[in-house]
Structure formats: C-alpha cells, structure tokens
C-alpha cells in the first residue's frame, strides 16, 4: 500500500489531471472528488509558486438531484466519448474496480499513471499507486489527505466532504463511524459547515416521485422469513409510471432493511438497457461476498452490483448464499 507522500509527489509532477469515480455516483463519490479537485488546484509547486494545474472531475453521469445543493456541483463534467481527453495523471476516488468507472474507464491505458484512493474492502488495487483504507468514507480519507497537503480548506470544500461522510455513515448512524470520524466532522463544523442544511437537503427533502416510489416499495416488497431477506424489484415501467428517475430510488434499500426480522435487504432496479442494478444492506451478514457473485462489491454491510441476469435468478442466487 502506498502513502500520502508518494501520491503527493505524483500529483506535483503532473500538469493535467483527471479525477473520476463510480457510476451512479453518491455523496461520497461527489464529495471526495470535488474536494480533491479543489485542493489540487490550490497546490503549490516545489518552488512555492502556483502550479496552474489543469484538474477536471469527469463522471459517466450527472450529479444526482439531491446533491445539486452543493455549490461546487456544477464543476462536474459528464464524459463525452466524442471528446479527446488529454491528461498526465488519472485519480479514481471511491471506486472499488476500474470497471466501476463505467465509460470513463476507456480513458485508462498503460501509458497513463493511475492513483486509486478508496475505502471499500473489495478494492482490486488497480492503480499504480493505491491508498485503500477501511474507514467511514473516501471523503474522510480525502480530508486527511488535504491536511497532509497543507491546503487551507474553504467552506465549499468542507461542505462537500461533510456530505460525503454523512452519505456513507447514514448521518453517523452506521458502525463504520469511529472517534476519528467525529473529530473530522467537528473540524468541518468549525470551518462553518451548516450541518443541518446538509442533512435537510440530502436526506430530508424528497420529490413527489421519491415518495411514490417509497409507497411502491413498502406495498410490494417480499419477505423470505427462513432467510430473513426483504427484497423488491423495481421495473422501468413502474419507475416511469410515477415520473421517477434512478436518482429517486436512492435510499429505498434502507427502507427494506428497516423491516422487523430483516437481516439482509435487496433492492433491484431495472435499467433502461435491461440490466439490473442491485443494492444490498445487512445488519451483520457480509453482503460484500454476495455482491461479488455478480461482479460487484463494497462493504460488509453495504454493497452493490450490476448484472445482465434476470431478477428471479438474482434472488435465487442470493437465497442460496444466505
């Protein structure tokens, strides 16, 4: 495993940098990527002068609706296969495998140096330099990295990092929270982050389609008592019938996990291309191992995957694994 000093040296030697993260980006992906981009832009070169580095944050998809309250969100670029992207260094944040980059993965080549910064236990260490540490979030790692850089963190950067931590800890409710996580949160609060606003905008503000999808999930999910599995399959037809988009399905798997007696929750969403995106949550079972069956991964209690299999086959294989 590499350290921050090695990563800093590689960044200082690069003139143009592309940062990216996983498909279906969440608060940790957006928060970690944006704050890292701003920190690098502020980085001085070895002589103390501004490095004037070109740094871009490029994703396969746009920023989800519930994250557009972040002032920096409009700095995210959507990947365009018709463009020619010229850069020296590629940095992947919060991405367990290079395949999870989606279409942005096509930018990688043997000639391009890759830095991989992540907190997923399933990370494949695909970078030339890898910093993978199992803590609350990639955003917490990026906070520590920015402190190592000696960069003065402004309010916008602090807000994106706090949002990333809130995303991956369920607003400090999950057991991936450590005393260090609270110390980082306290520092961000002292910078001026409006923590109530972040929670209100990110967690507590729901669109009409989201509320309708919650209703569909609650009325239509199934519970397999002998396996303690709650699951729901959302078709494209059902999603469109309420005027929803995939952004508005975030958090539905958490509703399934809240049902009494549930040990593992499985939310399946049909994509426009017919593939299925699966989200797994558990109270103690290692769902990272289950997600790996379908080429996915994540954490012990939270993982995801994408597959061409039908929903019945997915449920069958999950039940066999439990």
Helices and strands as residue ranges (DSSP letters): H 4-13, E 16-20, H 27-42, E 54-59, G 65-67, G 71-75, E 76-78, E 89-93, G 98-107, E 113-118, E 129-132, H 138-149, H 155-169, H 179-191, H 195-199, I 200-204, H 208-220, E 222-224, G 225-227, E 229-234, H 236-241, G 246-249, H 252-257, E 264-270, E 276-282, H 287-292, E 297-298, E 302-307, H 311-321
